[in-house]
Amino acid sequence: MFREHYAPLFDQIAGTDLFPWLNGLDKRIDSVFEEANNGHLPAWKGALEALPQVAPSVIDLKSDAIRIGGPTDLTGFEATRIRNELKAFHPWRKGPWDFFGVEIDAEWRSSFKWDRIRGAITPLAGRLALDIGSGNGYYCYRMAGEGAKLALGADPYLLYVMQSLTARKYLPDSCGAWVIPFGIESIPPAIPVFDTVFSMGVLYHRRSPLDHLLKLKQLLRPGGELVLETLVIDGDADDVLLPKGRYAKMRNTWFLPSCLALERWVKRCGFSDIRLADVSTTRIEEQRSTDWMTFDSLSSFLDPTDATKTIEGYPAPQRALLVATA
Ligand SMILES: C[S@@+](CC[C@H](N)C(=O)[O-])C[C@H]1O[C@@H](n2cnc3c(N)ncnc32)[C@H](O)[C@@H]1O
């Protein structure tokens, strides 16, 4: 029963305006896993259970590598065991993490993105935050490190949910960072209670980006903050790229607007105080293959003779960070 992993979350939700979600959330979490039909799930479950039960002497959710425990908390045998069990959750896309001195150098140095975000948003202390498409919850843990009351991630990809549970295994019940196994279309009813809603790296995967923005607005309380990060192109307010097929080898990429077009979308969806906080070209220092993500990464998604273009000839990935008020 996966609901057991989430028992402290249910208690945390009970103390917030999100309490209507409690009606059936436990059953829905169980049924996602039961109905998953995912052949890897037994191995992931086994690895989660086999991670040694150790009390971490230190927890640091503020450092670039999320730190859970120190090397001296483990025997040599346990250290080997932890490394082997964590490897069962390959590929680690988001990180870095440091489990008792075992460093997970993930494909993305997600701390780079977090550094761009942290100073650009309303401080998270005491806030109820939702991260749609959270991956393994790296950012949720960093949000908890900033004092968010609850930092709830939602992601339908069970490997990432399982990765987040490896961290939860060692964290105190009071830690408010979680990843629930739902895509945006199946999260519990959209009640407008969140103080901050994050959608990062998701909008260009949506066939209907405006509906995505409207759904995010339904989840925010009036005056709440949207933190939107997505791929953009250069151009004016009428410029939007719809790739012919793949973009940077990604199959399901739909609309890449210019920053001005993105601002217009956000405005048309009823947001105000729209601020473009950052535009960055993704660099190989930020996204690359590692021992913990051995598949192809950014360097093979770009034109080998011209790094300003993707392998398909489109502008290379550039990401905008936009902050707006609901
Ligand atoms: C490009 S990753 C971005 C991850 C993270 N937000 C970041 O910015 O680093 C997109 C994430 O969206 C998740 N995803 C896919 N379909 C989704 C859906 N329908 N609803 C929410 N998330 C989804 C994927 O599993 C993946 O973790």
The ligand as an SDF file (V2000), in Angstrom:
LIG
                    3D

 27 29  0  0  0  0  0  0  0  0999 V2000
   11.1030   18.5630  -18.6650 C   0  0  0  0  0  0  0  0  0  0  0  0
   10.6050   17.8130  -17.1830 S   0  0  0  0  0  0  0  0  0  0  0  0
   10.6650   19.1870  -16.0820 C   0  0  0  0  0  0  0  0  0  0  0  0
   10.9330   18.7880  -14.6730 C   0  0  0  0  0  0  0  0  0  0  0  0
   11.0960   19.9370  -13.6680 C   0  0  0  0  0  0  0  0  0  0  0  0
    9.8370   20.6440  -13.5050 N   0  0  0  0  0  0  0  0  0  0  0  0
   12.1620   20.8740  -14.0820 C   0  0  0  0  0  0  0  0  0  0  0  0
   11.8600   22.0080  -14.4350 O   0  0  0  0  0  0  0  0  0  0  0  0
   13.3330   20.5070  -14.0350 O   0  0  0  0  0  0  0  0  0  0  0  0
    8.8630   17.6000  -17.4220 C   0  0  0  0  0  0  0  0  0  0  0  0
    8.1970   16.8450  -16.2850 C   0  0  0  0  0  0  0  0  0  0  0  0
    6.7750   16.8560  -16.4990 O   0  0  0  0  0  0  0  0  0  0  0  0
    6.2840   15.5740  -16.1760 C   0  0  0  0  0  0  0  0  0  0  0  0
    4.9980   15.3750  -16.8440 N   0  0  0  0  0  0  0  0  0  0  0  0
    4.7180   14.6910  -17.9890 C   0  0  0  0  0  0  0  0  0  0  0  0
    3.4100   14.7330  -18.2520 N   0  0  0  0  0  0  0  0  0  0  0  0
    2.8380   15.4570  -17.2570 C   0  0  0  0  0  0  0  0  0  0  0  0
    1.4900   15.8080  -16.9490 C   0  0  0  0  0  0  0  0  0  0  0  0
    0.4970   15.4220  -17.7170 N   0  0  0  0  0  0  0  0  0  0  0  0
    1.2570   16.5510  -15.8410 N   0  0  0  0  0  0  0  0  0  0  0  0
    2.2880   16.9370  -15.0420 C   0  0  0  0  0  0  0  0  0  0  0  0
    3.5730   16.6110  -15.2810 N   0  0  0  0  0  0  0  0  0  0  0  0
    3.8430   15.8790  -16.3650 C   0  0  0  0  0  0  0  0  0  0  0  0
    7.3700   14.6240  -16.6280 C   0  0  0  0  0  0  0  0  0  0  0  0
    7.2620   13.3450  -16.0250 O   0  0  0  0  0  0  0  0  0  0  0  0
    8.6070   15.3930  -16.2110 C   0  0  0  0  0  0  0  0  0  0  0  0
    9.0000   15.0850  -14.8930 O   0  0  0  0  0  0  0  0  0  0  0  0
  1  2  1  0
  2  3  1  0
  2 10  1  0
  3  4  1  0
  4  5  1  0
  5  6  1  0
  5  7  1  0
  7  8  2  0
  7  9  1  0
 10 11  1  0
 11 12  1  0
 11 26  1  0
 12 13  1  0
 13 14  1  0
 13 24  1  0
 14 15  1  0
 14 23  1  0
 15 16  2  0
 16 17  1  0
 17 18  1  0
 17 23  2  0
 18 19  1  0
 18 20  2  0
 20 21  1  0
 21 22  2  0
 22 23  1  0
 24 25  1  0
 24 26  1  0
 26 27  1  0
M  CHG  2   2   1   9  -1
M  END
$$$$
